[in-house]
């Protein structure tokens, strides 16, 4: 467990967080469609190589979650992409779930699949250089959802995944995402997130997962995207930290939040507000950092536009966004930094 705990601590080192570059084929196609670029294997490789080679990005990014295709790919010069990350001092990780599928007997809810053959896949990913992994479960909020059924089956799967990861010498990132879709209030979001987290940690304990060797990747507690009463960063921080103190054991080394559809600026400002409260003396036993996908990549994608001539602009946009989130992870972000010279 010592090695796993050390890896987990390295991932949440002060001012560092995770780039989630594990988009499925369908998701990255949508992102490439938005810039008029065909989603070919070589274009996906070029884009991810662009991100991984941004100068100095290892100062802000401690780990990258890769998709199965990417962990096997080589850069244009033949260097494995995993080696490029390692040269930046970045720890390679891997998405191992097979996606959220409809939960039988539970309309509108999902269960994440992918446990079959996971032990063998983890061994292979370890040999390719992966030292942490990710498994995402999703939960919808309505007046009646998430159901206890959905909460229970996903908690069980998350814990089984985590136990298998630790057996393989890989740090599991446990990702229960309560979705921001809908018009629910922040209070309803807090209620649902608390129920989900309590069930997840009960199962992690039941299945003998060592908490010192995991990281939690949850949603922030926010109102639904369609709620008429949106929340300020400080309100999000207060609700999120209150929820986590109730449901997340202090033994967990770090919480690496997902952005969950928030804007780039909102995801950064909300993380910063939590760390400002921590710096002011609020009881927060975990490192609080980020594991963002779109909220780290959207500016880079728009700058690149699928054109090799724009690669440096894409790298610069990514490094700038990573630096802002690094500042937020230290509680030292200000909105004025958004427009600072890159």
Order of alpha helices (4+ residues) and beta strands (2+ residues): alpha-beta-alpha-alpha-beta-alpha-alpha-beta-beta-beta-alpha-beta-alpha-beta-alpha-beta-alpha-beta-alpha-beta-alpha-alpha
